[in-house]
Amino acid sequence: MSTPIDRPTVSVIICCYTMARWEILLDVMESVRNQTMPPMEVIVVVDHNEDLYERLLAVVDDVTIVASTGPRGLSGARNVGVGLADSDIVAFLDDDAQAAHDWLERLVVFYDDPDVLAVGGRVEPVWESGRPAYFGEELDWIVGCSHRGMPKVASEVRNVIGANMSFRLEVLRRVGGFNIALGRQGTIPLGCEETEICIRSKMGSPGSRIVYEPAAVVRHHVPATRGTVRYMLARSWSEGLSKAQVSEIVGHKRALGPERRYVRSILPRAVASGIHDWSRDGNLGGLGRAGAIIAVLSFTAAGYLRGRHLSHISPPPVPAPVLPDTRWRDVQ
C-alpha cells in the first residue's frame, strides 16, 4: 500500500494599513478561520498604522499581529510577513478580500507537483454600490479582480493576482521577496509587484509553472470610489507606469506578452459588443463600456510611455533579500 503524501503546511498573510476597513478586515480573518483546510498560522501585518496595530492587539488573540518594520507600502509589508512565515506555502489575502471556505484547499492541491512555484485563484468583485454601467468585466483588473478573458479552468499563467495568491516559501526567499519599488503605497494605485516576482521566480527555475485555479475564490470588496471614471483612469495610468518599471527589470517580452494578447483579442470584442448593444437598443451603457475601454487603453499606454522615459532616467532598484528578523513585534 502506498503512503499518502502529506499536505504542505500553509501560512496566510494579510496586510492592512487603514482603520477604514476594520469591519471588512475582521470578516477576512473570519473567512480564514472557516477554511476546510486550516492554515498552520495566520500573520496580519500592519503597514505603519500604530492605532490599527494597537486595536488589533486588543481585539484579536488567535493570530500573529505584527507592525511592519519594512518600507511603507504593500510590498514592504508582504516581505515582513514572509520573513516571519514558518511553513511550506505562503498564501496572501488582501484586507478586503474574503475567502471561500475551500480556498486554501483548492490552492494547495497543485503543490503536489514540484514544478509548481505559485498558485493563484479567482478574485470576484463585490461592488459596494453596484457595478457601473460603463465598467465592463474586461476591465475588472482595475479593481484588482479577475477579468473577462482569463482562464475558466485551471491553467498555467504568467502571474497570479495579488488579492488571491500563494507561493512556496523557499521560492519567495530565493528570489528576495517582493520588489519594494513596486506595488501599492497607501492610496497610490501602483501595482505589478505580483507580475514581477512571478517572472523572476520562473527565470531562475526552467520548466517550472505558475497556476491559476478559478475554483479557488475570494470575494473582493470594491468601494464606490473605485467605480468612478476618475479612479479608472488614474489606475490605468499607474498600471502603465508600473508595467514600464517591470519591463526594465525583466525585459519587455516577458513583461507584456499577455497584455498584447489582451489588447489584440479581448478588448476589440468588448468594444464591438458595446457599440452593437448601443446601435441595437440605444443602450447608453454599451456605448459607455466601449468608450471606457478606449480611454483605459489610451491612459495605460500613455502611462507606459511615461514610465519608460522615467526608467531610463532612474532605473528601478533590484529588491533586497528577505530574511527573518526576530526584532519584529508579534503576539500569538
Secondary structure, 3 states (H helix, E strand, C coil): CCCCCCCCCEEEEEEECCHHHHHHHHHHHHHHHCCCCCCCEEEEEECCCHHHHHHHHHHCCCCEEEECCCCCCHHHHHHHHHHHCCCCEEEEEECCEEECCCHHHHHHHHHHCCCEEEEEEEEEEEECCCCCCCCCHHHHHHHCCCCCCCCCCCEECCCCECCEEEEEHHHHHHHCCCCCCCCCECCECCCCHHHHHHHHHHHCCCCCEEEEEEEEEEEEEECHHHHCHHHHHHHHHHHHHHHHHHHHHHCHHHHHHHHHHHHHHHHHHHHHHHHHHHHHHCCHHHHHHHHHHHHHHHHHHHHHHHHHHHHHHCCCCCCCCCCCCCCCCCEC
